[in-house]
């Protein structure tokens, strides 16, 4: 049986390894990065890794991407970056020696079982609109059941409850939320920019890894020919169902896009399962669910979403946003509670059915951009460094990079 399958099935037997790893002398010059359980090359860890690898080439500093995906490793190496497949001897060496583990969900984005004694930096993966972690499932309810669940997770998936060294927030408002939701003191939360937002306005060497280069090339070519690029990012629905395809008449939408020189690109949430065939729809594309969306957002002309917090980042582009709320009442009644009133923080065009969506699409590129003043107010609340998104001083200080 391959090593990766053995570890997946019997990983909890590695508890002794974890305790031993806490006493190994670690190297301050080795930095490991990973994202979403090691499955993808995306989000804040990706862009911090690229920023450091491209612009902070300091003698003896090693920036290494650890992945469970051999294709990602090979692509990074072919472009001159340092990367190792998780289940390899060289990877195990660095897992034990690295002082810094940088991730966006948990240290198991790299590998939890060798992480004892490391400095764990969680860059997280979005400004929370819906309640998360302890705020979502307070342990005061169903005490007996939750205590059993807690014990199970503590043994078999301990990274869900690990103590991190540092957590990234984009403003003091978000810092307060994270302190509550993750039950960590505020002095362990730094306020700085999201590294991923750098690529919203600037390209960077290596960004093409982790995306469909073919899809990006096709969209970029359409862009050069004067087409408008619209990205649709429906969010994950745990209770109300991932059925946005029932609310969009795609053949009519395709005809509209052909007539108006629009390319409509859809990327569903990684946890969604959608059966949608776009093979005979000339101007509608479906992007891979695990692909990094941020290079696509940079070359897009408008965003359509519903409850995904990606719209916070998209505000930085000053481009139009359409909120497609076809199931707003049902969603609010059945899904998670929220930190903010949707109507106050969702600043943009709001539509509730397919007909309204088409009307809105017909207007957003011909009428003067609205909502700019409201967007500026939102940015002041959620982005402490909105005027200089390349500034990573606080992160660099935590990493001890000068």
C-alpha positions, 0 to 999 in steps of 0.5 A: 500500500502506498505511503500516502494511503497508509498515513491517511488511514492510520495517521493517528498512530503518528502521535509519538512522532508529533511529540518527538518533533516538538523537541527537534532543533528547527532551522529559522531559515526554513519556511514551509507553505501549503494550502487546503490540505495540500491539494492546491496551489492557491490563496494567501500561502501561494502569494506569500510564497511567490512574493518571498521567492521572487522579491526576498531572495535572502542568503540561506532563506529557503521558501518551500511549497509542500504538496500532495499533488505531484503535478504542482510540485513539478510545475513549480520546480520547472519554473525555478521554485522550491517544492517537494512532494509531501511523501518523499524523504526530502520533504520529511527532512524539511518538515522536521527542520522548518521553523515556520509553517505557513497555511490557510486552514491548518498546519495539515495543509502542510503536514500536522504530524511533524509540526510540533515545535514549529511556528504556525502562521495561519493566513486564513482564506477570507474575510468572514461574512458567515459565522465560523469556528466556535462562533458557528458551533458554540460548545455550550450547546449539546454538551455531551454530544459535543464533548464526544465529538471533541474527543474524537477530533482531538485524537483523529484530526487534531489540527482542527484544535491546534494552537497557532502562533499567529493569525492574519486579519485585514483590519481591527474589525476582523481581528475582533471576530477572529479572536472570538471565533478561534478563541485566541488572544488578540496579541496573536492576531496581526493586521496586515494585507492579504497576500492574495490581493496583490495579484488582484492588481498586479501579476507575479511570476509563478501565478500561472501554477495552480490555475488552468493555463488553457482557460486563462489563455482563452479568456485573456484572448477574448479580453484582447478582442474587446470582450467583457469578462464576467466571473460568477462565483456561487458560494457553498450551501450546506443546507439549501443545496448547490443548485444555481443551475436551476435558476439560470437559463443558460441557453438564453444567457449564452445568446445574450453573451454572444450578442453583447460580446461577453464571456461568462466564466463559472467557478463553483465552490470546491465543496460543491457538486454541480452537473453542468455541461457547457460544451455547446455554449460558446460564451459560457465557460466552467473553471475547475473548482480547485483552481486559483481564481485570483488571476482571473479576477484581475482580468475580469470586468465584473463579478457575480456572487451571492454570499461568498466573501470574495466580494470584499477583496473584489471591492479593491478593484473598483469594478462592478459587483452583482449579488445574485440572491435568488434564494435569499430568504431560504438561505438566511433561514437555513444557513449559518448566522452572519456577522454583518447585515448583508444589505449593509456590506454587500454594496453593488447591484442586487438581483433576485431572479434570472430576468433581473440578472439579464437586465443588470448585465445589460446596464452595468457596462453602459451606465456610470459606476455606482456605489463608489462612495459606499465601497470606500466606506466598506474598504475603510472598515475591512482593509486597514491598508487598502491604499498599499496592498503590497505592504507586508511589513507585519507578516515579514516581521513575524517571519523575521525576514529583513 
